[in-house]
Amino acid sequence: MNFLAHLYLANEHPERQIGNFIADAIKAKNYQHLPLEIQNGIIHHRAIDTFTDTHHIVKRSKRRLHDRYGHYKGVVIDIIYDHYLAKNWDAYSNTSLKDFSQNSYRLLANNFDLLPERTQYLLPFMTEQDWLYNYRTIPGISKILWGMNKRTKGISQMDLAKEDLEAHYLEFEADFSDFFKELKLFSDQFIANLPSS
């Protein structure tokens, strides 16, 4: 799952949201100096990634993609799934997507000093271009995929994934819907077993 899903699955717990957001920029156990709930968010993020990467529905989604993406297929699916979460947001949250997005940017900006350098670099672009809210449209998600391809210097070819999304739109949506029910259940159970401060 990508940024929107990780922030959402933290169940609006601010420190766990920060941990979920920064987890990809943290290597190994280089988080033990951070507050406990931020550590919990990082651990939670990694558990979500493992659950996602090994799930049979996600593997089915990857098989729908063109072979050109190689090992970037997982990243493409993460971004595509965030599109369906954003598109169907009202089915998952009582907070509007616009408010959730703005609240997330504000939380991260207010805790900027806690963010790793890589995440500090990313946040202004993410906020200015309103990634979380713009995930809901195909043009919005296409811009994200284009940007990801640029960051891989064109190797990933993710800018072409709009073609796969449009070709299998309903199939991907069904995959996401079935998978996300299971992921939410797993995520909530995982949170319940985290140590609390």
N, C-alpha and C positions, 0 to 999 in steps of 0.2 A: 504494500500500500504506500501511497505517497503522502505529501504534507497534510492535505485536508483530512484524510482518514486517520492519520496518527494524532492530529490535534483533537479530532472528534472523539476518538476512542479513549482519550484520557478523561472523559466524562466531566469536562469543564473544571477539572482540578488544576489550578494555575501552575504549580510547580511541576506536576506530572506532564502538563502540556509542554512546558519548556524542555523537560528531559526528552520527551518524544520528538520534539522538533530538532534538537541538537544531536541526537544519537548517532546519526551517520557520520558526523564530524569528530566523533570520539573514538579513539583507538583503544582496544583491549579494555583494561580496567582503569584507564586514565580519567576516572570520574569520581574517585573516592574522596576527593577534597570538596565536592559539591554537597549542598544540603540533601538530606536523606530522600525527600520526595522527588527531587530532580534526578537523583540516582535511580529511584524507582521508575521514573519515566523512561530513562535510558534502557533499563532492564526490560520494561514493558514493551518498548519499541522493538527490541531485539527478539522478544518472544513472538510478537505479531509477525515480524519478518520471517521467522522460522516456520510458523504455522502457515503463512501465506505461500512461501516458496515450495513447501512440500505437499500442498493440498491438491487433490486430484482435479478439482474444478479449475483451479488456476493453471494447472498443467494442460487441461483441455483448451483453455483460452489461448495459451502460448502456441498450441498446435494450429490454431486458426491464423496465426500471423505468418507472413512471408518469411522464408529462411534468411533473407538478407540481414536481419537484425542480429543474428548470432546470439552471443551471450547477453545482449541488451534486451532480449525478448521480455525478461522479467521486469525491467524498468518500463518498457512500453506498456505492459499490462498494468503495472502500478498506476501509471498516469491515466490510462483508459478507465480503470476502475474508479479513480477519483472523479472523473467526468460524470460517471453514473451516480456517484454519491451526491455530487453537487446538483445534478439535474433533478434528482428525486429527493432533495434535501428535506422537504417538508414531511416526508414519510418517516424520517429518522430523528428529527429535532423540532422542538417547539420554539427555538430561537431561529429567527430568519437567517438565511445564509449571509446576507449583507452584514447583519449585526455580528454574527459569529466571526466573519472574516475581519471586520474592523476591530473587534475585541481581541482577536488573536494578534493582529499587528501591534496593537497598543501594549498588550502584555509583553510581547517580545522586545519592543522598543524600550519599555520601562525597565527591562532586565538585560539591556544590551551588554553590559559588562560581564555578565555570566556566559554569554555566547562565545563559542570558539571563533577564531578569526575567520575561518571559512564561512561560518554562518553569519557573522557580522557583515561580511562582504555581500552575501546573498540577500539579506533582509530588505535593504532599501529598494532593490529591483523588484522583489516580490511584492512589497507594499505599494510602490508607485504604479506597477502594472496590475495590481489587485488580482494576483494569481488565484487565490482561493475562491473568489467570487466568479472569476472568468472561466474556471474549470467547467462551468455548467453548459457552455456552448461549444459547438464543434470549432468555430473560428478561435475561441479562447484556448481550447485544448491544443489546437494546431500550432498556436504561437508558442506554447510551452514545449511541444515536441520539437519545433524548429530551434528553439533556444537550447534544448538539450543536445540536439545534433551539433549545433555550433560549438558547444562546450567540449564535445568529443572530436572536434576538428573534422567533422563529416564522416568519421569512421562508423558511427552507429546507424546512420541513415534514418534516424527517428523522425526526421521531417516528412518522410514518406508514409508514416504510420496512419495518417489521416485516411489514406486509401483503404487500408485494412479495416479501420474503424467503420467507415461508411459501407464497405462491402459486407461486413458481418455485424451490423449495428444491433439488430435484435438479438442475435445469438450472444454477443458480448453482454448485452444488458441482462439477459436471463442468467448467464454465468455469474455476473456480479450479484444479482439479487439473491440467488441461491447461496453463493459463497458468503456474502456479507452477514446473513443471518447466523451462520456458523461462527464466523469470525467475531461478531459482537458477543455471542455467548461465551466463547473462549476467552475473549478479552476481559469481560466482566468477572469471570471466575478467576482469572489470573490476578486482577487487581485486588480481589477479595483476599488473596493469599500473600500479598506484599506486606513487608514489615511497615508499621506506621510509627511516626515520631511521637 
